[in-house]
Amino acid sequence: MAWTIRQFERSDIESVVEINRTCLPENYPEQFFLGLYYHAPKAFLVALVDDVVVGYIMCRIERGMSTYGRSPVKKGHIVSVAVANGQRHQGIGSDLVKAAMMAMIGYGASECFLEVRKSNEAAISIYENLAFEIKRLLKGYYRDGEDAYLMTKKLDAAPEASIDAGG
Ligand SMILES: CC(C)(COP(=O)(O)OP(=O)(O)OC[C@H]1O[C@@H](n2cnc3c(N)ncnc32)[C@H](O)[C@@H]1OP(=O)(O)O)[C@@H](O)C(=O)NCCC(=O)NCCS
C-alpha cells in the first residue's frame, strides 16, 4: 500500500481529530490542534492513503537547556502521533516521525524529545529504531497515573537557513 506525507491543511482537521480520538487516550479540542499548526505548520504532517488521511504527527518547537550539553537550544517536541488502526505496521508511523524530524531541523531544532507511555511497546520500538533513547522515567505522568518515558534524540546539523516557528 502506497502512502504520501504532506503538511496538514485546515480541511484535514476533522480527520485528524477523529484519528486522535480513536487511537489515543489523550484527546484535545480542535483549537489545540490548530494552535500547533499555526505555531509550526511545517512540523504538522498527515499521511494519506488513496487521498484519505490515515495518520498525523504534530510538534512544538521549544527552547530549553540541551539534554546533551550545557547550552540553551531549540528542541522539537513531538506532541502527538497516530496512525489509524487498519493502516499500521507498514512504516507510516516511522515515516511521519522521520519527516517531522526534518521539519524540526528546518526550524533550527538541534534535538527532539517526546513522552510515551511505559506500556506502549509499538511506539517505543519505533522511536528506538529511529535512535531515540530513553532519558528518564516520568512517574505518574499521565492523568490515569501511568508512567511515561522521556525519550530524546540529537538531530543532525540544522541547515543554515532556519525558519521561525510562530506562537
Ligand atoms: C505508534 C504508531 C504511530 C506506529 O504506527 P505504525 O504505522 O504502525 O508504525 P510503523 O509501521 O512505522 O512501525 C515501525 C516499527 O514499530 C514496531 N512496531 C509496530 N507495531 C508494533 C507493535 N504492536 N508491537 C511492537 N512493535 C511494533 C515494529 O518494530 C516496526 O518496525 P518493522 O516495520 O521493522 O517491524 C501506531 O501504533 C499508533 O498510532 N498507535 C496508537 C497511538 C500511539 O500510541 N501514538 C504514540 C504515542 S507516543
The ligand as a Tripos MOL2 file, in Angstrom:
@<TRIPOS>MOLECULE
LIG
   48    50     1     0     0
SMALL
NO_CHARGES

@<TRIPOS>ATOM
      1 C1          2.7450    4.0650   17.3390 C.3       1 LIG1
      2 C2          2.1070    4.0870   15.9450 C.3       1 LIG1
      3 C3          2.0060    5.5410   15.4860 C.3       1 LIG1
      4 C4          3.0050    3.2780   14.9890 C.3       1 LIG1
      5 O1          2.4960    3.4360   13.6850 O.3       1 LIG1
      6 P1          2.8480    2.3420   12.5350 P.3       1 LIG1
      7 O2          2.4890    2.9930   11.2550 O.co2     1 LIG1
      8 O3          2.2680    1.0330   12.8620 O.co2     1 LIG1
      9 O4          4.4250    2.2460   12.6960 O.3       1 LIG1
     10 P2          5.4310    1.5110   11.7210 P.3       1 LIG1
     11 O5          4.6910    0.6710   10.7500 O.co2     1 LIG1
     12 O6          6.3180    2.5590   11.1910 O.co2     1 LIG1
     13 O7          6.2030    0.5660   12.7180 O.3       1 LIG1
     14 C5          7.5600    0.7140   12.8620 C.3       1 LIG1
     15 C6          8.1000   -0.2900   13.8370 C.3       1 LIG1
     16 O8          7.4100   -0.2810   15.0580 O.3       1 LIG1
     17 C7          7.3700   -1.6240   15.5570 C.3       1 LIG1
     18 N1          6.0080   -1.9240   15.8760 N.ar      1 LIG1
     19 C8          4.9030   -1.5270   15.2160 C.ar      1 LIG1
     20 N2          3.8170   -2.0030   15.8380 N.ar      1 LIG1
     21 C9          4.2560   -2.7070   16.9030 C.ar      1 LIG1
     22 C10         3.6270   -3.4440   17.9350 C.ar      1 LIG1
     23 N3          2.2800   -3.5590   18.0050 N.pl3     1 LIG1
     24 N4          4.3970   -4.0350   18.8890 N.ar      1 LIG1
     25 C11         5.7360   -3.9060   18.8530 C.ar      1 LIG1
     26 N5          6.3940   -3.2330   17.8790 N.ar      1 LIG1
     27 C12         5.6520   -2.6550   16.9350 C.ar      1 LIG1
     28 C13         7.9610   -2.5170   14.5820 C.3       1 LIG1
     29 O9          9.2710   -2.7780   15.0330 O.3       1 LIG1
     30 C14         8.0150   -1.7030   13.3390 C.3       1 LIG1
     31 O10         9.1880   -1.9580   12.6880 O.3       1 LIG1
     32 P3          9.2040   -3.0240   11.4980 P.3       1 LIG1
     33 O11         8.3150   -2.4490   10.4400 O.co2     1 LIG1
     34 O12        10.6390   -3.0810   11.1340 O.co2     1 LIG1
     35 O13         8.6670   -4.2920   12.0760 O.co2     1 LIG1
     36 C15         0.7290    3.3960   15.9570 C.3       1 LIG1
     37 O14         0.8700    2.1160   16.5340 O.3       1 LIG1
     38 C16        -0.3340    4.1650   16.6870 C.2       1 LIG1
     39 O15        -0.9720    5.0780   16.1440 O.2       1 LIG1
     40 N6         -0.5420    3.8330   17.9730 N.am      1 LIG1
     41 C17        -1.5690    4.4970   18.7660 C.3       1 LIG1
     42 C18        -1.1800    5.9270   19.0580 C.3       1 LIG1
     43 C19         0.1500    5.9910   19.7810 C.2       1 LIG1
     44 O16         0.4560    5.1720   20.6260 O.2       1 LIG1
     45 N7          0.9440    7.0370   19.4540 N.am      1 LIG1
     46 C20         2.2490    7.2410   20.0340 C.3       1 LIG1
     47 C21         2.1260    7.9670   21.3230 C.3       1 LIG1
     48 S1          3.7270    8.4090   21.9710 S.3       1 LIG1
@<TRIPOS>BOND
     1     1     2 1
     2     2     3 1
     3     2     4 1
     4     2    36 1
     5     4     5 1
     6     5     6 1
     7     6     7 2
     8     6     8 1
     9     6     9 1
    10     9    10 1
    11    10    11 2
    12    10    12 1
    13    10    13 1
    14    13    14 1
    15    14    15 1
    16    15    16 1
    17    15    30 1
    18    16    17 1
    19    17    18 1
    20    17    28 1
    21    18    19 ar
    22    18    27 ar
    23    19    20 ar
    24    20    21 ar
    25    21    22 ar
    26    21    27 ar
    27    22    23 1
    28    22    24 ar
    29    24    25 ar
    30    25    26 ar
    31    26    27 ar
    32    28    29 1
    33    28    30 1
    34    30    31 1
    35    31    32 1
    36    32    33 2
    37    32    34 1
    38    32    35 1
    39    36    37 1
    40    36    38 1
    41    38    39 2
    42    38    40 1
    43    40    41 1
    44    41    42 1
    45    42    43 1
    46    43    44 2
    47    43    45 1
    48    45    46 1
    49    46    47 1
    50    47    48 1
@<TRIPOS>SUBSTRUCTURE
     1 LIG1         1 GROUP 0 **** ****
